[in-house]
Amino acid sequence: MSDDPLLWLLLLQLIFIFLNAIFACAEIAVITPFPIYRKK
């Protein structure tokens, strides 16, 4: 197994992107049923 720091950095980046996508979907799912919050 190679100890390439760049590989771990890339893996960490992918994990953060994946988590961000999940939170974004959750946020949309929560906000959509309540049109009051979108009234701006």
Secondary structure, 3 states (H helix, E strand, C coil): CCCCHHHHHHHHHHHHHHHHHHHHHHHHHHHCCCCCCCCC
